[in-house]
Amino acid sequence: MLRHWPIAGLRLSTPEVELRWPSLADLDELAEVAARGVHDPGEMPFFSHWTDGDPEVVARRVVQRHWNSLGAWTPNDWTLYLVAVHQDQVIGCYSMGARDFHLTREVLGTAWLGLPFQGKGVGTYARAAMLHLAFEGLGAEYSFSVVQRSNTASQTVFKKLGFQPDGMQVNQVRGRQVLSDRYRMDRQTWEENRTVPVEIHGLAPALPLFGLTPDNAGTTAPLAARPMVTAELLSGVRVDFDGDSPAA
């Protein structure tokens, strides 16, 4: 493990899926999963269009996205990317980001799975793990995500986990107008709906990198005033979506 980057030791375990900070080998395997396909080429479930291009370009973007988030990380503005591993195989990526989390206590979640791993139920375990990290590990009050209305698989997963509708937004995707739904979960709803057992490993040494201390992690806190929604800012989190591919 990197001695000066304690998040490298972070790991979330469930009965079906493990989420962990990617090693170089994990990251290389993740890039290969993306290069082999994440969705039907005729569709675009992502807002950033990162899967458009030749396989080698798509693979490189995966690696660069992880490195960019690593280089830009500060305790007040961070995005955590974890690889999802099922039966010793990297199958996709789950992320969580926040700005001024120690005050807002709100995170934005995104996810994607490789095509061969979709529709098998593993996405539910992976999302449950990320929610457990957010609420139990870091003390979040809210988790939210944005998903296109045509993405029925992810819509189903959000509803299954207990997320509630939180409005809609209009995006430009491949030159056309696309409607997307916002989904939000609060701490109480998470506590009432969680069914997947999750264990968090290696979080304590990394808490300062999330802007937290052992005294204020995993606890509730008064909510700060929310920033106004703009094109670049959404509930305190920069709008730079991986998007949500079918992950059921």
Contacts in CASP RR format, 6 or more apart in sequence:
PFRMAT RR
TARGET T0000
AUTHOR 0000-0000-0000
METHOD contacts of the structure
MODEL  1
MLRHWPIAGLRLSTPEVELRWPSLADLDELAEVAARGVHDPGEMPFFSHW
TDGDPEVVARRVVQRHWNSLGAWTPNDWTLYLVAVHQDQVIGCYSMGARD
FHLTREVLGTAWLGLPFQGKGVGTYARAAMLHLAFEGLGAEYSFSVVQRS
NTASQTVFKKLGFQPDGMQVNQVRGRQVLSDRYRMDRQTWEENRTVPVEI
HGLAPALPLFGLTPDNAGTTAPLAARPMVTAELLSGVRVDFDGDSPAA
1 8 0 8 1.000
1 9 0 8 1.000
2 8 0 8 1.000
6 202 0 8 1.000
6 205 0 8 1.000
6 206 0 8 1.000
6 209 0 8 1.000
7 21 0 8 1.000
7 80 0 8 1.000
7 206 0 8 1.000
7 209 0 8 1.000
8 21 0 8 1.000
9 20 0 8 1.000
9 21 0 8 1.000
9 201 0 8 1.000
9 202 0 8 1.000
9 205 0 8 1.000
9 206 0 8 1.000
10 20 0 8 1.000
10 21 0 8 1.000
10 80 0 8 1.000
10 82 0 8 1.000
10 200 0 8 1.000
10 201 0 8 1.000
10 202 0 8 1.000
10 203 0 8 1.000
10 206 0 8 1.000
11 18 0 8 1.000
11 19 0 8 1.000
11 20 0 8 1.000
11 21 0 8 1.000
11 200 0 8 1.000
11 201 0 8 1.000
11 202 0 8 1.000
12 18 0 8 1.000
12 19 0 8 1.000
12 20 0 8 1.000
12 82 0 8 1.000
12 129 0 8 1.000
12 130 0 8 1.000
12 132 0 8 1.000
12 133 0 8 1.000
12 198 0 8 1.000
12 199 0 8 1.000
12 200 0 8 1.000
12 201 0 8 1.000
13 129 0 8 1.000
13 198 0 8 1.000
13 199 0 8 1.000
13 201 0 8 1.000
14 125 0 8 1.000
14 126 0 8 1.000
14 128 0 8 1.000
14 129 0 8 1.000
14 196 0 8 1.000
14 197 0 8 1.000
14 198 0 8 1.000
14 199 0 8 1.000
15 125 0 8 1.000
15 196 0 8 1.000
15 197 0 8 1.000
16 86 0 8 1.000
16 121 0 8 1.000
16 122 0 8 1.000
16 125 0 8 1.000
17 84 0 8 1.000
17 85 0 8 1.000
17 86 0 8 1.000
17 91 0 8 1.000
17 122 0 8 1.000
17 123 0 8 1.000
17 125 0 8 1.000
17 126 0 8 1.000
17 129 0 8 1.000
18 84 0 8 1.000
18 85 0 8 1.000
18 86 0 8 1.000
19 82 0 8 1.000
19 83 0 8 1.000
19 84 0 8 1.000
19 85 0 8 1.000
19 94 0 8 1.000
19 126 0 8 1.000
19 129 0 8 1.000
19 130 0 8 1.000
20 26 0 8 1.000
20 82 0 8 1.000
20 83 0 8 1.000
20 85 0 8 1.000
21 82 0 8 1.000
21 83 0 8 1.000
22 30 0 8 1.000
22 66 0 8 1.000
22 81 0 8 1.000
22 82 0 8 1.000
22 83 0 8 1.000
22 90 0 8 1.000
26 83 0 8 1.000
26 85 0 8 1.000
26 90 0 8 1.000
27 62 0 8 1.000
27 63 0 8 1.000
27 66 0 8 1.000
27 83 0 8 1.000
28 63 0 8 1.000
29 83 0 8 1.000
29 89 0 8 1.000
29 90 0 8 1.000
30 62 0 8 1.000
30 83 0 8 1.000
30 90 0 8 1.000
30 92 0 8 1.000
30 93 0 8 1.000
31 58 0 8 1.000
31 59 0 8 1.000
31 60 0 8 1.000
31 62 0 8 1.000
31 63 0 8 1.000
32 59 0 8 1.000
33 90 0 8 1.000
33 91 0 8 1.000
33 92 0 8 1.000
33 114 0 8 1.000
34 51 0 8 1.000
34 58 0 8 1.000
34 59 0 8 1.000
34 61 0 8 1.000
34 62 0 8 1.000
34 92 0 8 1.000
34 112 0 8 1.000
34 114 0 8 1.000
35 55 0 8 1.000
35 56 0 8 1.000
35 58 0 8 1.000
35 59 0 8 1.000
36 55 0 8 1.000
36 114 0 8 1.000
36 115 0 8 1.000
36 116 0 8 1.000
37 51 0 8 1.000
37 55 0 8 1.000
37 58 0 8 1.000
37 114 0 8 1.000
37 115 0 8 1.000
38 51 0 8 1.000
38 112 0 8 1.000
38 113 0 8 1.000
38 114 0 8 1.000
38 115 0 8 1.000
38 245 0 8 1.000
39 45 0 8 1.000
39 51 0 8 1.000
39 115 0 8 1.000
39 245 0 8 1.000
39 246 0 8 1.000
43 150 0 8 1.000
44 51 0 8 1.000
44 52 0 8 1.000
44 173 0 8 1.000
44 174 0 8 1.000
45 147 0 8 1.000
45 148 0 8 1.000
45 150 0 8 1.000
45 151 0 8 1.000
45 154 0 8 1.000
45 243 0 8 1.000
45 244 0 8 1.000
45 245 0 8 1.000
45 246 0 8 1.000
46 112 0 8 1.000
46 173 0 8 1.000
46 241 0 8 1.000
46 242 0 8 1.000
46 243 0 8 1.000
46 245 0 8 1.000
47 146 0 8 1.000
47 171 0 8 1.000
47 173 0 8 1.000
47 180 0 8 1.000
47 239 0 8 1.000
47 241 0 8 1.000
47 243 0 8 1.000
48 240 0 8 1.000
48 241 0 8 1.000
48 242 0 8 1.000
48 243 0 8 1.000
49 173 0 8 1.000
49 174 0 8 1.000
50 58 0 8 1.000
50 61 0 8 1.000
50 62 0 8 1.000
50 65 0 8 1.000
50 242 0 8 1.000
51 58 0 8 1.000
52 58 0 8 1.000
62 93 0 8 1.000
65 81 0 8 1.000
65 242 0 8 1.000
66 81 0 8 1.000
69 78 0 8 1.000
69 79 0 8 1.000
69 80 0 8 1.000
69 81 0 8 1.000
72 79 0 8 1.000
73 79 0 8 1.000
73 209 0 8 1.000
75 102 0 8 1.000
75 208 0 8 1.000
75 209 0 8 1.000
75 210 0 8 1.000
75 211 0 8 1.000
76 99 0 8 1.000
76 100 0 8 1.000
76 101 0 8 1.000
76 102 0 8 1.000
76 211 0 8 1.000
77 98 0 8 1.000
77 99 0 8 1.000
77 100 0 8 1.000
77 238 0 8 1.000
78 97 0 8 1.000
78 98 0 8 1.000
78 101 0 8 1.000
78 209 0 8 1.000
78 210 0 8 1.000
79 95 0 8 1.000
79 96 0 8 1.000
79 97 0 8 1.000
79 240 0 8 1.000
80 95 0 8 1.000
80 96 0 8 1.000
80 97 0 8 1.000
81 93 0 8 1.000
81 94 0 8 1.000
81 95 0 8 1.000
82 93 0 8 1.000
82 94 0 8 1.000
82 95 0 8 1.000
82 130 0 8 1.000
83 90 0 8 1.000
83 92 0 8 1.000
83 93 0 8 1.000
84 90 0 8 1.000
84 91 0 8 1.000
84 92 0 8 1.000
84 93 0 8 1.000
84 94 0 8 1.000
84 113 0 8 1.000
84 122 0 8 1.000
84 123 0 8 1.000
84 126 0 8 1.000
85 91 0 8 1.000
86 117 0 8 1.000
86 122 0 8 1.000
91 113 0 8 1.000
91 114 0 8 1.000
91 116 0 8 1.000
91 117 0 8 1.000
91 122 0 8 1.000
92 111 0 8 1.000
92 112 0 8 1.000
92 113 0 8 1.000
92 114 0 8 1.000
92 117 0 8 1.000
93 111 0 8 1.000
93 112 0 8 1.000
93 242 0 8 1.000
94 109 0 8 1.000
94 110 0 8 1.000
94 111 0 8 1.000
94 126 0 8 1.000
94 127 0 8 1.000
94 129 0 8 1.000
94 130 0 8 1.000
95 109 0 8 1.000
95 110 0 8 1.000
95 111 0 8 1.000
95 242 0 8 1.000
96 107 0 8 1.000
96 108 0 8 1.000
96 109 0 8 1.000
96 130 0 8 1.000
96 133 0 8 1.000
96 134 0 8 1.000
96 143 0 8 1.000
97 107 0 8 1.000
97 108 0 8 1.000
97 109 0 8 1.000
97 237 0 8 1.000
98 104 0 8 1.000
98 106 0 8 1.000
98 107 0 8 1.000
98 108 0 8 1.000
98 210 0 8 1.000
98 236 0 8 1.000
98 237 0 8 1.000
99 236 0 8 1.000
99 237 0 8 1.000
99 238 0 8 1.000
100 224 0 8 1.000
100 236 0 8 1.000
101 107 0 8 1.000
101 138 0 8 1.000
101 140 0 8 1.000
101 210 0 8 1.000
101 211 0 8 1.000
101 212 0 8 1.000
102 210 0 8 1.000
102 211 0 8 1.000
102 212 0 8 1.000
102 216 0 8 1.000
102 221 0 8 1.000
103 221 0 8 1.000
103 223 0 8 1.000
103 224 0 8 1.000
104 223 0 8 1.000
104 224 0 8 1.000
104 226 0 8 1.000
104 235 0 8 1.000
104 236 0 8 1.000
105 139 0 8 1.000
105 140 0 8 1.000
105 141 0 8 1.000
105 142 0 8 1.000
105 220 0 8 1.000
105 221 0 8 1.000
105 223 0 8 1.000
106 140 0 8 1.000
106 141 0 8 1.000
106 142 0 8 1.000
106 143 0 8 1.000
106 144 0 8 1.000
106 235 0 8 1.000
106 236 0 8 1.000
106 237 0 8 1.000
107 134 0 8 1.000
107 138 0 8 1.000
107 140 0 8 1.000
107 142 0 8 1.000
107 143 0 8 1.000
107 144 0 8 1.000
107 237 0 8 1.000
108 143 0 8 1.000
108 144 0 8 1.000
108 145 0 8 1.000
108 234 0 8 1.000
108 235 0 8 1.000
108 237 0 8 1.000
109 130 0 8 1.000
109 143 0 8 1.000
109 144 0 8 1.000
109 145 0 8 1.000
110 145 0 8 1.000
110 241 0 8 1.000
110 242 0 8 1.000
110 243 0 8 1.000
110 244 0 8 1.000
111 123 0 8 1.000
111 126 0 8 1.000
111 127 0 8 1.000
111 130 0 8 1.000
111 154 0 8 1.000
111 242 0 8 1.000
111 243 0 8 1.000
111 244 0 8 1.000
111 245 0 8 1.000
111 247 0 8 1.000
112 242 0 8 1.000
112 243 0 8 1.000
112 244 0 8 1.000
112 245 0 8 1.000
112 247 0 8 1.000
113 122 0 8 1.000
113 123 0 8 1.000
113 245 0 8 1.000
113 246 0 8 1.000
113 247 0 8 1.000
114 245 0 8 1.000
118 153 0 8 1.000
118 245 0 8 1.000
118 246 0 8 1.000
118 247 0 8 1.000
118 248 0 8 1.000
119 153 0 8 1.000
119 246 0 8 1.000
119 247 0 8 1.000
119 248 0 8 1.000
120 248 0 8 1.000
121 248 0 8 1.000
122 247 0 8 1.000
123 157 0 8 1.000
123 247 0 8 1.000
123 248 0 8 1.000
124 157 0 8 1.000
124 160 0 8 1.000
124 161 0 8 1.000
124 196 0 8 1.000
124 247 0 8 1.000
124 248 0 8 1.000
125 196 0 8 1.000
126 247 0 8 1.000
127 157 0 8 1.000
127 161 0 8 1.000
127 247 0 8 1.000
128 161 0 8 1.000
128 194 0 8 1.000
128 195 0 8 1.000
128 196 0 8 1.000
128 198 0 8 1.000
129 196 0 8 1.000
129 198 0 8 1.000
130 143 0 8 1.000
131 143 0 8 1.000
131 161 0 8 1.000
131 185 0 8 1.000
131 190 0 8 1.000
131 194 0 8 1.000
132 194 0 8 1.000
132 196 0 8 1.000
132 198 0 8 1.000
132 200 0 8 1.000
133 198 0 8 1.000
133 200 0 8 1.000
133 203 0 8 1.000
134 140 0 8 1.000
134 143 0 8 1.000
135 143 0 8 1.000
135 187 0 8 1.000
135 190 0 8 1.000
135 191 0 8 1.000
135 218 0 8 1.000
136 198 0 8 1.000
136 200 0 8 1.000
136 218 0 8 1.000
137 200 0 8 1.000
137 203 0 8 1.000
137 217 0 8 1.000
137 218 0 8 1.000
138 210 0 8 1.000
138 212 0 8 1.000
138 217 0 8 1.000
138 218 0 8 1.000
139 187 0 8 1.000
139 217 0 8 1.000
139 218 0 8 1.000
139 219 0 8 1.000
139 220 0 8 1.000
139 221 0 8 1.000
140 187 0 8 1.000
141 186 0 8 1.000
141 187 0 8 1.000
141 220 0 8 1.000
141 221 0 8 1.000
141 223 0 8 1.000
142 184 0 8 1.000
142 185 0 8 1.000
142 186 0 8 1.000
142 187 0 8 1.000
142 235 0 8 1.000
143 184 0 8 1.000
143 185 0 8 1.000
143 190 0 8 1.000
144 166 0 8 1.000
144 182 0 8 1.000
144 183 0 8 1.000
144 184 0 8 1.000
144 185 0 8 1.000
144 235 0 8 1.000
145 158 0 8 1.000
145 163 0 8 1.000
145 182 0 8 1.000
145 183 0 8 1.000
145 244 0 8 1.000
146 169 0 8 1.000
146 180 0 8 1.000
146 181 0 8 1.000
146 182 0 8 1.000
146 183 0 8 1.000
146 234 0 8 1.000
146 241 0 8 1.000
146 243 0 8 1.000
146 244 0 8 1.000
147 154 0 8 1.000
147 155 0 8 1.000
147 158 0 8 1.000
147 180 0 8 1.000
147 181 0 8 1.000
147 183 0 8 1.000
147 243 0 8 1.000
147 244 0 8 1.000
148 171 0 8 1.000
148 173 0 8 1.000
148 178 0 8 1.000
148 179 0 8 1.000
148 180 0 8 1.000
148 181 0 8 1.000
148 244 0 8 1.000
149 155 0 8 1.000
149 178 0 8 1.000
149 179 0 8 1.000
149 180 0 8 1.000
149 181 0 8 1.000
150 178 0 8 1.000
151 244 0 8 1.000
151 245 0 8 1.000
151 246 0 8 1.000
152 246 0 8 1.000
153 246 0 8 1.000
153 247 0 8 1.000
153 248 0 8 1.000
154 244 0 8 1.000
154 245 0 8 1.000
154 246 0 8 1.000
154 247 0 8 1.000
154 248 0 8 1.000
155 181 0 8 1.000
156 248 0 8 1.000
157 247 0 8 1.000
157 248 0 8 1.000
158 183 0 8 1.000
161 185 0 8 1.000
161 193 0 8 1.000
162 185 0 8 1.000
162 189 0 8 1.000
162 190 0 8 1.000
162 193 0 8 1.000
163 183 0 8 1.000
163 184 0 8 1.000
163 185 0 8 1.000
163 189 0 8 1.000
164 183 0 8 1.000
164 184 0 8 1.000
164 185 0 8 1.000
164 189 0 8 1.000
165 181 0 8 1.000
165 182 0 8 1.000
165 183 0 8 1.000
165 184 0 8 1.000
166 181 0 8 1.000
166 182 0 8 1.000
166 183 0 8 1.000
166 184 0 8 1.000
167 181 0 8 1.000
167 182 0 8 1.000
168 179 0 8 1.000
168 180 0 8 1.000
168 181 0 8 1.000
168 182 0 8 1.000
169 179 0 8 1.000
169 180 0 8 1.000
169 182 0 8 1.000
170 177 0 8 1.000
170 178 0 8 1.000
170 179 0 8 1.000
170 180 0 8 1.000
171 177 0 8 1.000
171 178 0 8 1.000
171 179 0 8 1.000
171 180 0 8 1.000
172 178 0 8 1.000
187 220 0 8 1.000
203 217 0 8 1.000
204 214 0 8 1.000
207 213 0 8 1.000
207 214 0 8 1.000
207 217 0 8 1.000
210 217 0 8 1.000
226 235 0 8 1.000
226 236 0 8 1.000
227 233 0 8 1.000
227 235 0 8 1.000
227 236 0 8 1.000
229 235 0 8 1.000
231 239 0 8 1.000
232 238 0 8 1.000
232 239 0 8 1.000
233 239 0 8 1.000
END
